[in-house]
Structure formats: structure tokens, C-alpha cells
Amino acid sequence: MKYIFLIIVAIILPSKGLLADSFDTHFNLVLPLTYNQLHLQFPDNKLTDISTLDISMISKRKSPMFWPQRIPFAAGISTKQNNLFYYKFEPLGFSQLIDIPIADPPIYDVSITEDGAIFSITSNNFYIHHYDFKSETISEQSKTSVQSPIKCVSNHLFKVGLLFSNSIELYRYRNDKLSLLKSITSKVNSALSDYICLNMAINSKGYILVICETDLLFFSPHGILLTSTPNTNSYQFADFTSYGDFILGSSKNTTLAKYTFTGTLLFTTSYLKPSNLLSDIIIYQPYGNLCLFSTDSGAYYTMKTSLTVDHTSYTPSDTNLSIDSKFKITFPSIVSISIIDAENNIVFLEKEKKFIAGNHEFSWVNLDPNIQKKSINFTAKGLYSNSNTIKISVPLTQSL
């Protein structure tokens, strides 16, 4: 289940003041989520059995005057997949969850864009609705016949994907028009023919993740298969971060994983809340925050950076010295790397440099041979979400 207003409350309130618990090195608990809390915030629409939801920051071009920029637009599916609804912010009084009539439920999935487009699928139709933020009205733009789609996803900008059992259809959506991206679709489908597909995600850069029963397939924005890795933890759900990395979850175990958009594994971990197995995950990209949902409860988390130094060494010569290092960060961070010279002064090899999540290798040459060779110091501060700071001092060893 998913809890729109509580997600929005968590976004608005200062996260650092709400941190209640940390379940590992990658996430901090902000608050638990329950249906009772949801019904208190939406007394006129007591939704039940919310099966899926999509949220997106509103485009600055479309954002209404009295709709705060931090509060997202949202649409979801409820009441045993029979109702499609959207979230409407009200500056005075209670905000609203408003139904969108769909003639042929059940409704299997929904996704949105920052401009107010709402995409949804049933077993036979692909619907596009549009919410006009200025007039506060919703309209049906199109209804296209499709056969047994599994998922409907967007990157919240202009790419939309329909997933079928062993194929996709990738579209560009601009100026209220939907255009099939034939070349990209064909390239992706050539890799999917032997797989059973479960889910997919498209990040803001256009990179595509397709979750299959046996493998995780990572594609470039042009449809080129970059990486294939076994789906050993039976992942079924995925969403993407602001920098395009993917976080995956499963209804069969408590494992979460984070991958770069090219398919490099950053970490796997086990969550503590919710106590039941997942029914879906959602990320509010601008703030790097994660929602985990089960059938009757949920939890809202901020993300933390972590730093692992895999290798550091120095190579001396008669006139200078060089240092090599290899490290991994799991969240976009500002990183400083320093050593101590012979007079106990700090010498920065890298100072407040931005790094994306992933593995990084650096070499520094022509250094003063008289520096202290005991250790090298790393500091990483997350760029957003929890914005925690990690400091590590690692012994330097002489290379052979």
C-alpha cells in the first residue's frame, strides 16, 4: 500500500529533525506509514487497498502559484485495482484524492510526468489523461487498444514505456502526442525474446532497467544492452534516483539492492520496516528519499552515502612519490582526499570534488617524497537527502 499525504508530509518537514532510527549504513528511518494516518489526512476519501502510486515534482513551467514546489503531483490505483485517482493540493483545508473514471478495470499500473500527464493500463487499453494545473481539471486525451500489458512506466519527463511478457514499447510523449521510438524498442526487444519480464524502469537520462525472472537487464538510452546480471534475489520492483541509479526490492524477501544505471552493483542490504514483505517501492527523486510499502504498512527513509576504500598504495622514487587509490561511494557525494606532509600540514589531493555513486580510481604523481606515508584520509558528504558525512583514514602501503 502507499500513503500519499504522509509521503508529502515527510518531504515537507525537515528530515534531520525526524530521524528516528537507522537500519543500516544506507538509509535512515523518517517515519512509519499506516492507513489510519492516511484517513485522518483525507477524511472525504478513505482509500483502501492502494496497490501502486507514482509521484513527481511538478515542472516549474506548470507549477501553480499556491502549490509549493516541494509537494509532488501524484496518481495511484486503489480499491483492489478498480479505482484510478490523482492527488490535488489545496492551500486551505484538506487536499484531495480525486477518482478518474476507467471503464474496464482492473487497472494494473499508473505513471505520471512532471507536466501532469497520467498513463494507466488495463488488460486491453492504454489510457492517457492530463491534469491541467491552471484550470484544475482533468481530461482523457487518448485510449489505445493494447493486449495484456504488465507495466506502464515513465521517467517523469518525456519517455513512457509499456512492458509485456517478453517485449516493451518505448514512446516519446511531447506536446500531448505519443510517438513510438521504433529503433530503441526493436533493439531492446531483440534482447528480451528469451526472457519472462516482470517490471521495468526508465531513469531521467533514458537508461532502461528490465527486471526478468532470471536476470536484470540494463540498457543504454539507445537500446544497447550494457549489462546482464542474475536476478538471484528475485527482485520485482524498481525505481530510480535523481542521478539515475536504480533501487530494487522484492515481495519474496527483505533484500534491497542499488545499482548504477549501467548495471554496477553498489550494495545489497536488508530492511527492518515495514515488517511484512514489500508490495512496491517509490523514490521521490529530487530529495533522494525512499518509500517501502507492504500490504498494510510502510516506511519512509532518507538515503545516506557510504564510502568503501578498496586500495591505497604509494610508489617512491629518488625525486618524487606517487599514490594510487580505489574507492566506492554508494550515493552522490562531495569528496575530499588528503595526506599529511613532513611538517604535519594537510595536503589535499582532491578537495570538495563531486562524485557520482560507483567505483572510482585515482592516481597522483610527482608528490613530495618526504610526505608522511602512514595514511590517506577520505571525507565524503552526501549531496542531498540525509547529507551525512563519512570520514575514513586508511593506511598507505608501499606498492611492490
SVG drawing of the C-alpha trace seen along z (x, -y; Angstrom):
<svg xmlns="http://www.w3.org/2000/svg" viewBox="-17 -32 84 50">
<polyline fill="none" stroke="black" stroke-width="0.4" points="0.0,0.0 1.0,-3.6 0.3,-6.7 0.3,-9.9 -0.1,-12.6 2.4,-11.1 4.9,-10.9 4.2,-14.6 4.4,-15.5 7.8,-13.7 9.0,-15.7 8.0,-19.0 9.2,-18.5 13.0,-18.8 14.3,-15.3 17.1,-15.7 14.6,-16.5 12.6,-13.4 15.2,-10.8 14.0,-8.0 16.1,-5.0 18.8,-3.7 18.5,-0.2 21.9,-0.1 24.5,-2.3 22.5,-3.3 19.1,-4.5 17.6,-6.4 14.0,-6.0 12.0,-9.2 8.5,-7.9 6.3,-4.8 3.2,-4.9 -0.3,-3.5 -3.8,-3.6 -5.2,-5.3 -2.8,-8.2 -3.9,-8.4 -7.6,-8.5 -7.0,-11.4 -5.5,-13.5 -8.1,-12.6 -11.4,-12.3 -13.5,-12.6 -11.8,-9.8 -11.0,-6.8 -9.0,-4.9 -8.4,-1.2 -6.0,1.3 -3.8,-1.1 -1.7,1.1 0.5,-1.4 1.5,-5.0 3.7,-7.4 4.9,-10.8 6.8,-13.5 7.9,-17.1 5.9,-19.4 7.6,-21.2 8.4,-24.8 6.7,-25.8 3.4,-24.2 3.6,-24.7 0.6,-26.6 1.2,-29.7 -0.1,-28.2 1.2,-24.7 4.6,-24.5 7.4,-23.3 8.4,-20.7 5.0,-19.0 4.7,-16.5 2.0,-15.6 0.8,-12.0 -1.6,-9.4 -2.3,-5.9 -4.6,-2.8 -6.8,-1.7 -9.8,0.5 -8.5,3.8 -7.2,2.1 -10.7,0.8 -10.1,-2.9 -7.6,-5.3 -7.0,-8.6 -4.8,-11.7 -3.7,-14.0 -4.8,-17.6 -3.1,-20.0 -5.3,-22.5 -3.6,-25.5 -6.5,-25.9 -8.2,-22.9 -7.7,-19.3 -6.0,-18.3 -8.0,-15.8 -7.7,-12.4 -9.9,-12.5 -11.1,-9.5 -10.5,-9.2 -13.2,-7.0 -11.9,-3.9 -14.4,-1.8 -12.6,1.6 -10.9,2.3 -8.9,3.8 -6.2,1.2 -2.7,2.7 -0.3,-0.2 0.0,-4.0 2.8,-6.5 2.9,-10.3 5.1,-13.1 6.1,-16.4 3.6,-18.2 0.5,-16.4 0.2,-13.5 -1.2,-10.3 -0.7,-7.0 -2.5,-3.9 -3.2,-0.4 -5.8,2.3 -5.7,5.7 -7.0,4.2 -6.3,0.4 -3.6,-2.2 -5.1,-5.4 -3.6,-8.9 -5.2,-11.6 -3.9,-15.1 -4.3,-17.2 -4.2,-21.0 -2.7,-22.7 -4.0,-26.1 -7.7,-25.2 -7.5,-22.3 -9.3,-20.0 -8.6,-16.5 -9.3,-15.2 -8.9,-12.0 -6.5,-12.5 -6.5,-9.1 -7.4,-5.4 -5.3,-2.9 -6.0,0.8 -3.2,3.0 -3.0,6.7 -2.1,7.7 0.5,5.1 2.2,5.8 3.6,2.4 3.4,-1.2 6.3,-3.4 7.7,-6.9 10.8,-8.8 8.6,-11.8 9.9,-13.8 9.0,-12.6 9.7,-8.9 7.0,-6.3 7.3,-2.5 4.8,0.4 6.1,3.7 4.7,7.0 5.7,10.6 8.8,10.6 8.8,7.2 8.5,3.5 7.1,0.5 9.0,-2.7 7.4,-6.1 8.3,-9.7 5.5,-11.9 5.7,-15.6 3.1,-18.3 0.3,-15.8 1.5,-13.5 2.7,-9.9 5.3,-8.6 6.7,-5.1 10.5,-5.0 10.8,-2.2 14.6,-1.8 15.1,-1.7 12.1,0.6 13.4,3.0 16.9,3.2 15.6,3.8 13.2,6.4 15.9,8.3 17.4,9.0 14.1,9.8 12.7,12.6 14.0,15.4 13.1,13.8 9.9,13.6 9.6,9.9 8.4,8.7 9.0,5.0 10.9,2.1 12.1,-1.4 13.4,-4.3 15.5,-6.9 15.7,-10.6 18.7,-10.1 16.8,-7.4 18.6,-4.4 16.4,-1.3 16.2,1.5 14.1,4.5 13.6,7.0 13.1,10.5 12.5,13.7 16.1,14.9 18.1,11.7 18.4,8.0 19.0,6.3 20.4,2.8 20.1,0.9 21.5,-2.4 19.2,-5.2 19.7,-3.9 18.6,-0.4 22.0,1.2 22.3,4.0 25.0,2.8 24.9,5.4 23.0,8.6 23.3,10.0 21.4,12.8 18.3,11.9 19.3,14.1 17.3,12.2 14.0,12.4 13.7,8.7 10.3,7.5 10.2,3.7 12.4,0.8 12.6,-2.9 15.3,-5.4 17.1,-8.2 17.7,-11.8 21.1,-10.8 19.7,-7.7 20.7,-4.8 18.2,-2.1 16.9,-0.7 15.3,2.8 13.1,4.7 11.2,8.0 8.0,9.4 9.8,12.7 12.5,11.5 13.7,8.4 16.6,7.6 17.1,4.2 19.8,3.5 21.2,0.4 22.7,0.5 24.2,-2.2 22.4,-3.0 24.9,-0.9 24.4,2.1 27.2,2.0 26.1,3.3 26.6,0.7 25.2,2.6 22.6,5.1 21.0,4.8 18.0,5.9 15.4,3.5 13.6,3.7 10.4,1.8 7.8,2.5 7.7,5.8 5.8,7.5 7.3,8.2 7.1,5.4 4.4,4.7 6.3,1.8 8.9,-0.9 8.9,-4.5 11.6,-7.2 10.9,-11.0 13.9,-11.8 14.5,-15.5 15.1,-14.8 16.6,-11.3 14.0,-9.7 12.7,-6.2 9.3,-4.7 8.9,-1.0 5.4,0.4 3.7,3.7 0.0,4.6 -0.8,2.9 2.1,0.6 5.0,-1.3 8.1,-3.3 9.7,-6.5 13.5,-6.8 16.2,-9.2 19.3,-7.9 22.8,-8.0 26.1,-7.9 28.7,-5.2 32.4,-5.0 34.5,-1.9 38.2,-2.2 39.4,0.9 43.0,0.0 45.6,-2.6 49.4,-2.4 52.4,-4.6 55.3,-4.2 58.5,-6.1 61.4,-7.2 64.5,-9.2 62.9,-12.6 59.1,-12.1 56.3,-9.9 53.0,-8.7 49.8,-7.4 47.1,-5.2 43.7,-4.6 40.4,-2.8 37.2,-3.5 33.4,-3.2 30.7,-5.6 27.0,-4.5 25.4,-7.9 26.4,-11.1 28.8,-12.9 31.3,-15.7 34.7,-14.0 37.9,-15.3 41.1,-13.2 44.2,-14.4 47.6,-13.4 50.0,-14.9 53.3,-16.4 56.6,-16.2 55.6,-19.3 52.2,-17.9 50.3,-20.1 47.3,-18.8 47.8,-18.4 44.6,-17.9 44.9,-15.6 41.3,-16.2 39.2,-18.9 35.4,-19.0 35.0,-17.3 31.6,-15.9 31.4,-12.2 28.5,-10.1 27.8,-6.8 30.1,-4.0 33.7,-2.8 36.5,-5.4 40.2,-5.1 42.7,-7.9 46.5,-8.3 48.5,-11.3 52.1,-11.7 55.1,-14.0 54.3,-14.3 56.9,-15.4 58.8,-12.2 59.0,-13.5 55.3,-13.3 54.2,-11.1 53.3,-7.7 51.3,-6.4 47.8,-7.1 45.5,-8.8 42.3,-10.5 38.9,-10.4 35.8,-12.5 32.5,-12.1 29.4,-14.2 26.1,-13.1 24.9,-15.7 21.2,-15.5 18.7,-13.5 20.3,-12.7 23.5,-14.6 25.6,-12.6 29.3,-12.8 31.8,-9.8 35.4,-10.2 37.9,-7.4 41.7,-7.2 43.3,-4.3 46.9,-3.1 49.2,-3.6 51.2,-0.6 54.2,-0.6 53.5,1.0 55.6,3.9"/>
</svg>
